[in-house]
């Protein structure tokens, strides 16, 4: 299982959702699942901004090794572990 947490949820689109997102992140942690972090940015200034997401992860002690989009290889390994064929063009990553 993998879910995404978007940084923009906490600063613009879903203000006040921290408690729910903490509960979701804790449930994913307890189930052995993975999280991906998204900025859901619509401007270059907030692209790749995960400060608020990190606060959620810290609050529930989510394992950093189960964050999917830290490296391309980690994400590709996740896909391959779930039966997706390797992508030849990305074999060197």
PDB file of N, CA, C and O in Angstrom:
ATOM      1  N   UNK A   1       0.844  -1.172   0.000  1.00  0.00           N
ATOM      2  CA  UNK A   1       0.000   0.000   0.000  1.00  0.00           C
ATOM      3  C   UNK A   1       0.885   1.228   0.000  1.00  0.00           C
ATOM      4  O   UNK A   1       1.928   1.261   0.652  1.00  0.00           O
ATOM      5  N   UNK A   2       0.461   2.223  -0.730  1.00  0.00           N
ATOM      6  CA  UNK A   2       1.156   3.508  -0.752  1.00  0.00           C
ATOM      7  C   UNK A   2       0.121   4.625  -0.846  1.00  0.00           C
ATOM      8  O   UNK A   2      -0.845   4.535  -1.603  1.00  0.00           O
ATOM      9  N   UNK A   3       0.338   5.656  -0.080  1.00  0.00           N
ATOM     10  CA  UNK A   3      -0.509   6.845  -0.100  1.00  0.00           C
ATOM     11  C   UNK A   3       0.365   8.076  -0.221  1.00  0.00           C
ATOM     12  O   UNK A   3       1.556   8.040   0.090  1.00  0.00           O
ATOM     13  N   UNK A   4      -0.232   9.163  -0.674  1.00  0.00           N
ATOM     14  CA  UNK A   4       0.484  10.422  -0.812  1.00  0.00           C
ATOM     15  C   UNK A   4      -0.051  11.428   0.196  1.00  0.00           C
ATOM     16  O   UNK A   4      -1.252  11.512   0.451  1.00  0.00           O
ATOM     17  N   UNK A   5       0.870  12.178   0.754  1.00  0.00           N
ATOM     18  CA  UNK A   5       0.518  13.320   1.595  1.00  0.00           C
ATOM     19  C   UNK A   5       1.025  14.564   0.875  1.00  0.00           C
ATOM     20  O   UNK A   5       2.195  14.640   0.500  1.00  0.00           O
ATOM     21  N   UNK A   6       0.139  15.537   0.685  1.00  0.00           N
ATOM     22  CA  UNK A   6       0.490  16.765  -0.027  1.00  0.00           C
ATOM     23  C   UNK A   6       0.730  17.908   0.940  1.00  0.00           C
ATOM     24  O   UNK A   6      -0.094  18.183   1.812  1.00  0.00           O
ATOM     25  N   UNK A   7       1.851  18.561   0.780  1.00  0.00           N
ATOM     26  CA  UNK A   7       2.203  19.692   1.626  1.00  0.00           C
ATOM     27  C   UNK A   7       1.171  20.811   1.526  1.00  0.00           C
ATOM     28  O   UNK A   7       0.877  21.473   2.522  1.00  0.00           O
ATOM     29  N   UNK A   8       0.624  21.026   0.343  1.00  0.00           N
ATOM     30  CA  UNK A   8      -0.327  22.128   0.168  1.00  0.00           C
ATOM     31  C   UNK A   8      -1.600  21.931   0.980  1.00  0.00           C
ATOM     32  O   UNK A   8      -2.310  22.896   1.265  1.00  0.00           O
ATOM     33  N   UNK A   9      -1.893  20.686   1.355  1.00  0.00           N
ATOM     34  CA  UNK A   9      -3.072  20.437   2.179  1.00  0.00           C
ATOM     35  C   UNK A   9      -3.023  21.227   3.474  1.00  0.00           C
ATOM     36  O   UNK A   9      -4.059  21.649   3.988  1.00  0.00           O
ATOM     37  N   UNK A  10      -1.838  21.425   3.997  1.00  0.00           N
ATOM     38  CA  UNK A  10      -1.699  22.057   5.303  1.00  0.00           C
ATOM     39  C   UNK A  10      -1.540  23.571   5.238  1.00  0.00           C
ATOM     40  O   UNK A  10      -1.652  24.254   6.256  1.00  0.00           O
ATOM     41  N   UNK A  11      -1.278  24.094   4.045  1.00  0.00           N
ATOM     42  CA  UNK A  11      -1.062  25.541   3.927  1.00  0.00           C
ATOM     43  C   UNK A  11      -2.106  26.253   3.082  1.00  0.00           C
ATOM     44  O   UNK A  11      -2.194  27.480   3.119  1.00  0.00           O
ATOM     45  N   UNK A  12      -2.904  25.502   2.315  1.00  0.00           N
ATOM     46  CA  UNK A  12      -3.899  26.202   1.506  1.00  0.00           C
ATOM     47  C   UNK A  12      -5.182  25.417   1.282  1.00  0.00           C
ATOM     48  O   UNK A  12      -6.265  25.954   1.514  1.00  0.00           O
ATOM     49  N   UNK A  13      -5.104  24.181   0.847  1.00  0.00           N
ATOM     50  CA  UNK A  13      -6.325  23.512   0.385  1.00  0.00           C
ATOM     51  C   UNK A  13      -7.122  22.789   1.465  1.00  0.00           C
ATOM     52  O   UNK A  13      -8.343  22.678   1.348  1.00  0.00           O
ATOM     53  N   UNK A  14      -6.469  22.297   2.510  1.00  0.00           N
ATOM     54  CA  UNK A  14      -7.171  21.558   3.562  1.00  0.00           C
ATOM     55  C   UNK A  14      -6.641  21.954   4.942  1.00  0.00           C
ATOM     56  O   UNK A  14      -6.238  21.108   5.740  1.00  0.00           O
ATOM     57  N   UNK A  15      -6.653  23.226   5.188  1.00  0.00           N
ATOM     58  CA  UNK A  15      -6.150  23.740   6.459  1.00  0.00           C
ATOM     59  C   UNK A  15      -6.945  23.097   7.593  1.00  0.00           C
ATOM     60  O   UNK A  15      -8.173  23.027   7.553  1.00  0.00           O
ATOM     61  N   UNK A  16      -6.217  22.633   8.600  1.00  0.00           N
ATOM     62  CA  UNK A  16      -6.847  21.957   9.730  1.00  0.00           C
ATOM     63  C   UNK A  16      -6.882  20.451   9.593  1.00  0.00           C
ATOM     64  O   UNK A  16      -7.444  19.764  10.447  1.00  0.00           O
ATOM     65  N   UNK A  17      -6.287  19.922   8.523  1.00  0.00           N
ATOM     66  CA  UNK A  17      -6.345  18.473   8.286  1.00  0.00           C
ATOM     67  C   UNK A  17      -5.191  17.707   8.930  1.00  0.00           C
ATOM     68  O   UNK A  17      -5.069  16.498   8.730  1.00  0.00           O
ATOM     69  N   UNK A  18      -4.351  18.383   9.693  1.00  0.00           N
ATOM     70  CA  UNK A  18      -3.181  17.735  10.275  1.00  0.00           C
ATOM     71  C   UNK A  18      -3.541  16.512  11.116  1.00  0.00           C
ATOM     72  O   UNK A  18      -2.902  15.467  10.997  1.00  0.00           O
ATOM     73  N   UNK A  19      -4.544  16.639  11.949  1.00  0.00           N
ATOM     74  CA  UNK A  19      -4.920  15.523  12.827  1.00  0.00           C
ATOM     75  C   UNK A  19      -5.330  14.293  12.011  1.00  0.00           C
ATOM     76  O   UNK A  19      -4.907  13.177  12.309  1.00  0.00           O
ATOM     77  N   UNK A  20      -6.150  14.503  10.987  1.00  0.00           N
ATOM     78  CA  UNK A  20      -6.567  13.383  10.130  1.00  0.00           C
ATOM     79  C   UNK A  20      -5.376  12.779   9.394  1.00  0.00           C
ATOM     80  O   UNK A  20      -5.266  11.558   9.282  1.00  0.00           O
ATOM     81  N   UNK A  21      -4.494  13.626   8.899  1.00  0.00           N
ATOM     82  CA  UNK A  21      -3.326  13.119   8.169  1.00  0.00           C
ATOM     83  C   UNK A  21      -2.371  12.377   9.088  1.00  0.00           C
ATOM     84  O   UNK A  21      -1.742  11.404   8.674  1.00  0.00           O
ATOM     85  N   UNK A  22      -2.257  12.827  10.331  1.00  0.00           N
ATOM     86  CA  UNK A  22      -1.439  12.086  11.295  1.00  0.00           C
ATOM     87  C   UNK A  22      -2.025  10.696  11.529  1.00  0.00           C
ATOM     88  O   UNK A  22      -1.285   9.714  11.592  1.00  0.00           O
ATOM     89  N   UNK A  23      -3.338  10.608  11.657  1.00  0.00           N
ATOM     90  CA  UNK A  23      -3.986   9.311  11.858  1.00  0.00           C
ATOM     91  C   UNK A  23      -3.770   8.407  10.648  1.00  0.00           C
ATOM     92  O   UNK A  23      -3.517   7.211  10.796  1.00  0.00           O
ATOM     93  N   UNK A  24      -3.869   8.975   9.469  1.00  0.00           N
ATOM     94  CA  UNK A  24      -3.651   8.191   8.241  1.00  0.00           C
ATOM     95  C   UNK A  24      -2.203   7.733   8.162  1.00  0.00           C
ATOM     96  O   UNK A  24      -1.942   6.567   7.866  1.00  0.00           O
ATOM     97  N   UNK A  25      -1.255   8.633   8.423  1.00  0.00           N
ATOM     98  CA  UNK A  25       0.163   8.271   8.374  1.00  0.00           C
ATOM     99  C   UNK A  25       0.481   7.192   9.409  1.00  0.00           C
ATOM    100  O   UNK A  25       1.265   6.285   9.127  1.00  0.00           O
ATOM    101  N   UNK A  26      -0.107   7.273  10.587  1.00  0.00           N
ATOM    102  CA  UNK A  26       0.120   6.255  11.615  1.00  0.00           C
ATOM    103  C   UNK A  26      -0.458   4.912  11.177  1.00  0.00           C
ATOM    104  O   UNK A  26       0.154   3.869  11.409  1.00  0.00           O
ATOM    105  N   UNK A  27      -1.632   4.928  10.547  1.00  0.00           N
ATOM    106  CA  UNK A  27      -2.235   3.678  10.067  1.00  0.00           C
ATOM    107  C   UNK A  27      -1.378   3.050   8.965  1.00  0.00           C
ATOM    108  O   UNK A  27      -1.196   1.833   8.935  1.00  0.00           O
ATOM    109  N   UNK A  28      -0.855   3.878   8.065  1.00  0.00           N
ATOM    110  CA  UNK A  28       0.031   3.377   7.005  1.00  0.00           C
ATOM    111  C   UNK A  28       1.298   2.798   7.637  1.00  0.00           C
ATOM    112  O   UNK A  28       1.757   1.726   7.244  1.00  0.00           O
ATOM    113  N   UNK A  29       1.858   3.505   8.609  1.00  0.00           N
ATOM    114  CA  UNK A  29       3.044   3.018   9.327  1.00  0.00           C
ATOM    115  C   UNK A  29       2.773   1.649   9.946  1.00  0.00           C
ATOM    116  O   UNK A  29       3.554   0.713   9.774  1.00  0.00           O
ATOM    117  N   UNK A  30       1.664   1.546  10.663  1.00  0.00           N
ATOM    118  CA  UNK A  30       1.338   0.306  11.374  1.00  0.00           C
ATOM    119  C   UNK A  30       1.042  -0.855  10.429  1.00  0.00           C
ATOM    120  O   UNK A  30       1.262  -2.017  10.771  1.00  0.00           O
ATOM    121  N   UNK A  31       0.541  -0.533   9.238  1.00  0.00           N
ATOM    122  CA  UNK A  31       0.227  -1.570   8.249  1.00  0.00           C
ATOM    123  C   UNK A  31       1.450  -1.955   7.415  1.00  0.00           C
ATOM    124  O   UNK A  31       1.369  -2.844   6.567  1.00  0.00           O
ATOM    125  N   UNK A  32       2.578  -1.288   7.653  1.00  0.00           N
ATOM    126  CA  UNK A  32       3.780  -1.588   6.879  1.00  0.00           C
ATOM    127  C   UNK A  32       3.783  -0.967   5.503  1.00  0.00           C
ATOM    128  O   UNK A  32       4.529  -1.392   4.621  1.00  0.00           O
ATOM    129  N   UNK A  33       2.941   0.048   5.317  1.00  0.00           N
ATOM    130  CA  UNK A  33       2.821   0.684   4.006  1.00  0.00           C
ATOM    131  C   UNK A  33       3.847   1.773   3.777  1.00  0.00           C
ATOM    132  O   UNK A  33       4.736   2.010   4.595  1.00  0.00           O
ATOM    133  N   UNK A  34       3.700   2.416   2.658  1.00  0.00           N
ATOM    134  CA  UNK A  34       4.616   3.450   2.177  1.00  0.00           C
ATOM    135  C   UNK A  34       3.865   4.762   2.014  1.00  0.00           C
ATOM    136  O   UNK A  34       2.652   4.780   1.810  1.00  0.00           O
ATOM    137  N   UNK A  35       4.608   5.861   2.108  1.00  0.00           N
ATOM    138  CA  UNK A  35       4.066   7.177   1.807  1.00  0.00           C
ATOM    139  C   UNK A  35       4.909   7.836   0.734  1.00  0.00           C
ATOM    140  O   UNK A  35       6.119   7.627   0.655  1.00  0.00           O
ATOM    141  N   UNK A  36       4.256   8.629  -0.083  1.00  0.00           N
ATOM    142  CA  UNK A  36       4.927   9.522  -1.012  1.00  0.00           C
ATOM    143  C   UNK A  36       4.575  10.933  -0.570  1.00  0.00           C
ATOM    144  O   UNK A  36       3.468  11.183  -0.094  1.00  0.00           O
ATOM    145  N   UNK A  37       5.505  11.839  -0.727  1.00  0.00           N
ATOM    146  CA  UNK A  37       5.260  13.227  -0.361  1.00  0.00           C
ATOM    147  C   UNK A  37       5.091  14.045  -1.623  1.00  0.00           C
ATOM    148  O   UNK A  37       5.844  13.895  -2.585  1.00  0.00           O
ATOM    149  N   UNK A  38       4.101  14.906  -1.607  1.00  0.00           N
ATOM    150  CA  UNK A  38       3.855  15.776  -2.745  1.00  0.00           C
ATOM    151  C   UNK A  38       3.761  17.217  -2.295  1.00  0.00           C
ATOM    152  O   UNK A  38       3.306  17.507  -1.188  1.00  0.00           O
ATOM    153  N   UNK A  39       4.195  18.118  -3.159  1.00  0.00           N
ATOM    154  CA  UNK A  39       4.045  19.536  -2.839  1.00  0.00           C
ATOM    155  C   UNK A  39       2.732  20.065  -3.411  1.00  0.00           C
ATOM    156  O   UNK A  39       2.217  21.084  -2.951  1.00  0.00           O
ATOM    157  N   UNK A  40       2.190  19.373  -4.414  1.00  0.00           N
ATOM    158  CA  UNK A  40       0.982  19.815  -5.109  1.00  0.00           C
ATOM    159  C   UNK A  40       1.100  21.294  -5.460  1.00  0.00           C
ATOM    160  O   UNK A  40       0.138  22.057  -5.374  1.00  0.00           O
ATOM    161  N   UNK A  41       2.305  21.668  -5.857  1.00  0.00           N
ATOM    162  CA  UNK A  41       2.625  23.061  -6.118  1.00  0.00           C
ATOM    163  C   UNK A  41       2.053  23.515  -7.457  1.00  0.00           C
ATOM    164  O   UNK A  41       2.030  22.775  -8.440  1.00  0.00           O
ATOM    165  N   UNK A  42       1.602  24.739  -7.449  1.00  0.00           N
ATOM    166  CA  UNK A  42       1.142  25.365  -8.680  1.00  0.00           C
ATOM    167  C   UNK A  42       2.027  26.546  -9.035  1.00  0.00           C
ATOM    168  O   UNK A  42       1.752  27.288  -9.978  1.00  0.00           O
ATOM    169  N   UNK A  43       3.097  26.706  -8.262  1.00  0.00           N
ATOM    170  CA  UNK A  43       4.091  27.739  -8.553  1.00  0.00           C
ATOM    171  C   UNK A  43       5.484  27.158  -8.320  1.00  0.00           C
ATOM    172  O   UNK A  43       5.648  26.206  -7.557  1.00  0.00           O
ATOM    173  N   UNK A  44       6.464  27.726  -8.969  1.00  0.00           N
ATOM    174  CA  UNK A  44       7.843  27.251  -8.815  1.00  0.00           C
ATOM    175  C   UNK A  44       8.365  27.486  -7.403  1.00  0.00           C
ATOM    176  O   UNK A  44       9.286  26.793  -6.969  1.00  0.00           O
ATOM    177  N   UNK A  45       7.808  28.433  -6.687  1.00  0.00           N
ATOM    178  CA  UNK A  45       8.321  28.799  -5.368  1.00  0.00           C
ATOM    179  C   UNK A  45       8.065  27.729  -4.311  1.00  0.00           C
ATOM    180  O   UNK A  45       8.785  27.666  -3.314  1.00  0.00           O
ATOM    181  N   UNK A  46       7.054  26.889  -4.510  1.00  0.00           N
ATOM    182  CA  UNK A  46       6.745  25.862  -3.511  1.00  0.00           C
ATOM    183  C   UNK A  46       6.962  24.443  -4.040  1.00  0.00           C
ATOM    184  O   UNK A  46       6.632  23.468  -3.364  1.00  0.00           O
ATOM    185  N   UNK A  47       7.508  24.332  -5.230  1.00  0.00           N
ATOM    186  CA  UNK A  47       7.800  23.025  -5.809  1.00  0.00           C
ATOM    187  C   UNK A  47       8.816  22.289  -4.934  1.00  0.00           C
ATOM    188  O   UNK A  47       9.892  22.812  -4.645  1.00  0.00           O
ATOM    189  N   UNK A  48       8.469  21.084  -4.520  1.00  0.00           N
ATOM    190  CA  UNK A  48       9.372  20.290  -3.691  1.00  0.00           C
ATOM    191  C   UNK A  48       9.405  20.706  -2.234  1.00  0.00           C
ATOM    192  O   UNK A  48      10.307  20.298  -1.502  1.00  0.00           O
ATOM    193  N   UNK A  49       8.457  21.497  -1.800  1.00  0.00           N
ATOM    194  CA  UNK A  49       8.385  21.942  -0.407  1.00  0.00           C
ATOM    195  C   UNK A  49       7.602  20.918   0.409  1.00  0.00           C
ATOM    196  O   UNK A  49       6.413  20.706   0.172  1.00  0.00           O
ATOM    197  N   UNK A  50       8.269  20.288   1.368  1.00  0.00           N
ATOM    198  CA  UNK A  50       7.658  19.222   2.166  1.00  0.00           C
ATOM    199  C   UNK A  50       7.725  19.485   3.667  1.00  0.00           C
ATOM    200  O   UNK A  50       7.585  18.555   4.461  1.00  0.00           O
ATOM    201  N   UNK A  51       7.934  20.726   4.063  1.00  0.00           N
ATOM    202  CA  UNK A  51       8.106  21.052   5.476  1.00  0.00           C
ATOM    203  C   UNK A  51       6.929  20.586   6.327  1.00  0.00           C
ATOM    204  O   UNK A  51       7.128  19.984   7.382  1.00  0.00           O
ATOM    205  N   UNK A  52       5.720  20.856   5.881  1.00  0.00           N
ATOM    206  CA  UNK A  52       4.543  20.478   6.668  1.00  0.00           C
ATOM    207  C   UNK A  52       4.338  18.961   6.656  1.00  0.00           C
ATOM    208  O   UNK A  52       3.913  18.387   7.659  1.00  0.00           O
ATOM    209  N   UNK A  53       4.638  18.313   5.534  1.00  0.00           N
ATOM    210  CA  UNK A  53       4.572  16.849   5.476  1.00  0.00           C
ATOM    211  C   UNK A  53       5.528  16.241   6.491  1.00  0.00           C
ATOM    212  O   UNK A  53       5.191  15.277   7.178  1.00  0.00           O
ATOM    213  N   UNK A  54       6.723  16.812   6.577  1.00  0.00           N
ATOM    214  CA  UNK A  54       7.720  16.274   7.511  1.00  0.00           C
ATOM    215  C   UNK A  54       7.236  16.378   8.949  1.00  0.00           C
ATOM    216  O   UNK A  54       7.534  15.508   9.766  1.00  0.00           O
ATOM    217  N   UNK A  55       6.500  17.423   9.265  1.00  0.00           N
ATOM    218  CA  UNK A  55       5.941  17.553  10.615  1.00  0.00           C
ATOM    219  C   UNK A  55       4.978  16.411  10.914  1.00  0.00           C
ATOM    220  O   UNK A  55       4.955  15.887  12.028  1.00  0.00           O
ATOM    221  N   UNK A  56       4.185  16.027   9.920  1.00  0.00           N
ATOM    222  CA  UNK A  56       3.254  14.900  10.087  1.00  0.00           C
ATOM    223  C   UNK A  56       4.050  13.613  10.311  1.00  0.00           C
ATOM    224  O   UNK A  56       3.741  12.838  11.216  1.00  0.00           O
ATOM    225  N   UNK A  57       5.073  13.389   9.487  1.00  0.00           N
ATOM    226  CA  UNK A  57       5.896  12.187   9.623  1.00  0.00           C
ATOM    227  C   UNK A  57       6.568  12.142  10.984  1.00  0.00           C
ATOM    228  O   UNK A  57       6.598  11.093  11.627  1.00  0.00           O
ATOM    229  N   UNK A  58       7.103  13.261  11.426  1.00  0.00           N
ATOM    230  CA  UNK A  58       7.763  13.311  12.725  1.00  0.00           C
ATOM    231  C   UNK A  58       6.785  13.036  13.864  1.00  0.00           C
ATOM    232  O   UNK A  58       7.126  12.359  14.833  1.00  0.00           O
ATOM    233  N   UNK A  59       5.581  13.559  13.743  1.00  0.00           N
ATOM    234  CA  UNK A  59       4.584  13.400  14.805  1.00  0.00           C
ATOM    235  C   UNK A  59       4.209  11.944  15.040  1.00  0.00           C
ATOM    236  O   UNK A  59       3.859  11.560  16.156  1.00  0.00           O
ATOM    237  N   UNK A  60       4.281  11.130  13.983  1.00  0.00           N
ATOM    238  CA  UNK A  60       3.901   9.718  14.127  1.00  0.00           C
ATOM    239  C   UNK A  60       5.105   8.788  14.028  1.00  0.00           C
ATOM    240  O   UNK A  60       4.947   7.569  13.962  1.00  0.00           O
ATOM    241  N   UNK A  61       6.301   9.355  14.019  1.00  0.00           N
ATOM    242  CA  UNK A  61       7.540   8.574  13.921  1.00  0.00           C
ATOM    243  C   UNK A  61       7.493   7.624  12.727  1.00  0.00           C
ATOM    244  O   UNK A  61       7.755   6.427  12.852  1.00  0.00           O
ATOM    245  N   UNK A  62       7.151   8.191  11.555  1.00  0.00           N
ATOM    246  CA  UNK A  62       7.071   7.377  10.339  1.00  0.00           C
ATOM    247  C   UNK A  62       8.480   7.056   9.861  1.00  0.00           C
ATOM    248  O   UNK A  62       9.325   7.948   9.791  1.00  0.00           O
ATOM    249  N   UNK A  63       8.749   5.787   9.530  1.00  0.00           N
ATOM    250  CA  UNK A  63      10.103   5.409   9.095  1.00  0.00           C
ATOM    251  C   UNK A  63      10.494   6.056   7.768  1.00  0.00           C
ATOM    252  O   UNK A  63       9.787   5.919   6.769  1.00  0.00           O
ATOM    253  N   UNK A  64      11.613   6.753   7.768  1.00  0.00           N
ATOM    254  CA  UNK A  64      12.091   7.432   6.565  1.00  0.00           C
ATOM    255  C   UNK A  64      12.372   6.453   5.424  1.00  0.00           C
ATOM    256  O   UNK A  64      12.277   6.815   4.251  1.00  0.00           O
ATOM    257  N   UNK A  65      12.712   5.228   5.769  1.00  0.00           N
ATOM    258  CA  UNK A  65      13.004   4.242   4.720  1.00  0.00           C
ATOM    259  C   UNK A  65      11.749   3.794   3.972  1.00  0.00           C
ATOM    260  O   UNK A  65      11.850   3.064   2.986  1.00  0.00           O
ATOM    261  N   UNK A  66      10.574   4.219   4.424  1.00  0.00           N
ATOM    262  CA  UNK A  66       9.340   3.900   3.714  1.00  0.00           C
ATOM    263  C   UNK A  66       8.698   5.138   3.077  1.00  0.00           C
ATOM    264  O   UNK A  66       7.483   5.197   2.888  1.00  0.00           O
ATOM    265  N   UNK A  67       9.535   6.118   2.752  1.00  0.00           N
ATOM    266  CA  UNK A  67       9.100   7.262   1.949  1.00  0.00           C
ATOM    267  C   UNK A  67       9.513   6.943   0.520  1.00  0.00           C
ATOM    268  O   UNK A  67      10.700   6.813   0.221  1.00  0.00           O
ATOM    269  N   UNK A  68       8.535   6.819  -0.349  1.00  0.00           N
ATOM    270  CA  UNK A  68       8.769   6.347  -1.718  1.00  0.00           C
ATOM    271  C   UNK A  68       9.610   7.270  -2.583  1.00  0.00           C
ATOM    272  O   UNK A  68      10.529   6.812  -3.262  1.00  0.00           O
ATOM    273  N   UNK A  69       9.321   8.519  -2.570  1.00  0.00           N
ATOM    274  CA  UNK A  69       9.932   9.402  -3.557  1.00  0.00           C
ATOM    275  C   UNK A  69      11.165  10.136  -3.021  1.00  0.00           C
ATOM    276  O   UNK A  69      11.313  11.347  -3.191  1.00  0.00           O
ATOM    277  N   UNK A  70      12.029   9.379  -2.381  1.00  0.00           N
ATOM    278  CA  UNK A  70      13.311   9.923  -1.937  1.00  0.00           C
ATOM    279  C   UNK A  70      14.334   9.801  -3.055  1.00  0.00           C
ATOM    280  O   UNK A  70      15.128  10.713  -3.286  1.00  0.00           O
ATOM    281  N   UNK A  71      14.311   8.664  -3.747  1.00  0.00           N
ATOM    282  CA  UNK A  71      15.200   8.444  -4.893  1.00  0.00           C
ATOM    283  C   UNK A  71      14.411   7.749  -5.993  1.00  0.00           C
ATOM    284  O   UNK A  71      13.438   7.051  -5.706  1.00  0.00           O
ATOM    285  N   UNK A  72      14.811   7.927  -7.235  1.00  0.00           N
ATOM    286  CA  UNK A  72      14.149   7.198  -8.320  1.00  0.00           C
ATOM    287  C   UNK A  72      14.238   5.676  -8.119  1.00  0.00           C
ATOM    288  O   UNK A  72      13.274   4.955  -8.371  1.00  0.00           O
ATOM    289  N   UNK A  73      15.396   5.202  -7.665  1.00  0.00           N
ATOM    290  CA  UNK A  73      15.581   3.761  -7.496  1.00  0.00           C
ATOM    291  C   UNK A  73      14.632   3.197  -6.448  1.00  0.00           C
ATOM    292  O   UNK A  73      14.108   2.099  -6.632  1.00  0.00           O
ATOM    293  N   UNK A  74      14.398   3.912  -5.359  1.00  0.00           N
ATOM    294  CA  UNK A  74      13.475   3.430  -4.333  1.00  0.00           C
ATOM    295  C   UNK A  74      12.073   3.267  -4.915  1.00  0.00           C
ATOM    296  O   UNK A  74      11.397   2.272  -4.655  1.00  0.00           O
ATOM    297  N   UNK A  75      11.648   4.241  -5.693  1.00  0.00           N
ATOM    298  CA  UNK A  75      10.323   4.160  -6.304  1.00  0.00           C
ATOM    299  C   UNK A  75      10.251   3.007  -7.306  1.00  0.00           C
ATOM    300  O   UNK A  75       9.269   2.264  -7.328  1.00  0.00           O
ATOM    301  N   UNK A  76      11.274   2.858  -8.125  1.00  0.00           N
ATOM    302  CA  UNK A  76      11.294   1.767  -9.099  1.00  0.00           C
ATOM    303  C   UNK A  76      11.311   0.405  -8.407  1.00  0.00           C
ATOM    304  O   UNK A  76      10.645  -0.527  -8.859  1.00  0.00           O
ATOM    305  N   UNK A  77      12.063   0.283  -7.323  1.00  0.00           N
ATOM    306  CA  UNK A  77      12.071  -0.974  -6.561  1.00  0.00           C
ATOM    307  C   UNK A  77      10.688  -1.295  -6.017  1.00  0.00           C
ATOM    308  O   UNK A  77      10.263  -2.450  -6.024  1.00  0.00           O
ATOM    309  N   UNK A  78       9.991  -0.275  -5.549  1.00  0.00           N
ATOM    310  CA  UNK A  78       8.634  -0.467  -5.043  1.00  0.00           C
ATOM    311  C   UNK A  78       7.730  -1.015  -6.148  1.00  0.00           C
ATOM    312  O   UNK A  78       7.000  -1.984  -5.936  1.00  0.00           O
ATOM    313  N   UNK A  79       7.780  -0.401  -7.310  1.00  0.00           N
ATOM    314  CA  UNK A  79       6.951  -0.865  -8.428  1.00  0.00           C
ATOM    315  C   UNK A  79       7.292  -2.298  -8.822  1.00  0.00           C
ATOM    316  O   UNK A  79       6.401  -3.119  -9.039  1.00  0.00           O
ATOM    317  N   UNK A  80       8.581  -2.593  -8.910  1.00  0.00           N
ATOM    318  CA  UNK A  80       9.015  -3.929  -9.307  1.00  0.00           C
ATOM    319  C   UNK A  80       8.624  -4.965  -8.257  1.00  0.00           C
ATOM    320  O   UNK A  80       8.295  -6.099  -8.605  1.00  0.00           O
ATOM    321  N   UNK A  81       8.653  -4.594  -6.983  1.00  0.00           N
ATOM    322  CA  UNK A  81       8.280  -5.538  -5.923  1.00  0.00           C
ATOM    323  C   UNK A  81       6.796  -5.873  -5.959  1.00  0.00           C
ATOM    324  O   UNK A  81       6.349  -6.829  -5.326  1.00  0.00           O
ATOM    325  N   UNK A  82       6.052  -5.090  -6.693  1.00  0.00           N
ATOM    326  CA  UNK A  82       4.613  -5.330  -6.832  1.00  0.00           C
ATOM    327  C   UNK A  82       4.244  -5.836  -8.218  1.00  0.00           C
ATOM    328  O   UNK A  82       3.102  -5.708  -8.659  1.00  0.00           O
ATOM    329  N   UNK A  83       5.231  -6.412  -8.896  1.00  0.00           N
ATOM    330  CA  UNK A  83       4.964  -7.097 -10.147  1.00  0.00           C
ATOM    331  C   UNK A  83       5.108  -6.294 -11.417  1.00  0.00           C
ATOM    332  O   UNK A  83       4.902  -6.822 -12.510  1.00  0.00           O
ATOM    333  N   UNK A  84       5.458  -5.024 -11.295  1.00  0.00           N
ATOM    334  CA  UNK A  84       5.657  -4.234 -12.510  1.00  0.00           C
ATOM    335  C   UNK A  84       6.993  -4.627 -13.129  1.00  0.00           C
ATOM    336  O   UNK A  84       7.973  -4.812 -12.407  1.00  0.00           O
ATOM    337  N   UNK A  85       7.049  -4.756 -14.440  1.00  0.00           N
ATOM    338  CA  UNK A  85       8.323  -5.110 -15.072  1.00  0.00           C
ATOM    339  C   UNK A  85       9.324  -3.963 -14.948  1.00  0.00           C
ATOM    340  O   UNK A  85       8.929  -2.797 -14.927  1.00  0.00           O
ATOM    341  N   UNK A  86      10.609  -4.283 -14.867  1.00  0.00           N
ATOM    342  CA  UNK A  86      11.616  -3.216 -14.833  1.00  0.00           C
ATOM    343  C   UNK A  86      11.519  -2.352 -16.089  1.00  0.00           C
ATOM    344  O   UNK A  86      11.182  -2.841 -17.167  1.00  0.00           O
ATOM    345  N   UNK A  87      11.810  -1.095 -15.937  1.00  0.00           N
ATOM    346  CA  UNK A  87      11.804  -0.156 -17.056  1.00  0.00           C
ATOM    347  C   UNK A  87      13.235  -0.056 -17.563  1.00  0.00           C
ATOM    348  O   UNK A  87      14.101   0.521 -16.906  1.00  0.00           O
ATOM    349  N   UNK A  88      13.466  -0.614 -18.714  1.00  0.00           N
ATOM    350  CA  UNK A  88      14.823  -0.724 -19.255  1.00  0.00           C
ATOM    351  C   UNK A  88      15.546   0.625 -19.292  1.00  0.00           C
ATOM    352  O   UNK A  88      16.734   0.702 -18.980  1.00  0.00           O
ATOM    353  N   UNK A  89      14.843   1.666 -19.666  1.00  0.00           N
ATOM    354  CA  UNK A  89      15.454   2.994 -19.786  1.00  0.00           C
ATOM    355  C   UNK A  89      15.946   3.531 -18.437  1.00  0.00           C
ATOM    356  O   UNK A  89      16.809   4.409 -18.398  1.00  0.00           O
ATOM    357  N   UNK A  90      15.404   3.012 -17.337  1.00  0.00           N
ATOM    358  CA  UNK A  90      15.778   3.477 -16.012  1.00  0.00           C
ATOM    359  C   UNK A  90      16.675   2.504 -15.263  1.00  0.00           C
ATOM    360  O   UNK A  90      16.908   2.678 -14.066  1.00  0.00           O
ATOM    361  N   UNK A  91      17.176   1.496 -15.937  1.00  0.00           N
ATOM    362  CA  UNK A  91      17.959   0.444 -15.283  1.00  0.00           C
ATOM    363  C   UNK A  91      19.189   0.987 -14.555  1.00  0.00           C
ATOM    364  O   UNK A  91      19.620   0.402 -13.561  1.00  0.00           O
ATOM    365  N   UNK A  92      19.748   2.070 -15.021  1.00  0.00           N
ATOM    366  CA  UNK A  92      20.968   2.625 -14.425  1.00  0.00           C
ATOM    367  C   UNK A  92      20.696   3.445 -13.157  1.00  0.00           C
ATOM    368  O   UNK A  92      21.629   3.785 -12.430  1.00  0.00           O
ATOM    369  N   UNK A  93      19.447   3.758 -12.894  1.00  0.00           N
ATOM    370  CA  UNK A  93      19.127   4.585 -11.719  1.00  0.00           C
ATOM    371  C   UNK A  93      19.247   3.802 -10.441  1.00  0.00           C
ATOM    372  O   UNK A  93      19.014   4.344  -9.360  1.00  0.00           O
TER     373      UNK A  93
END
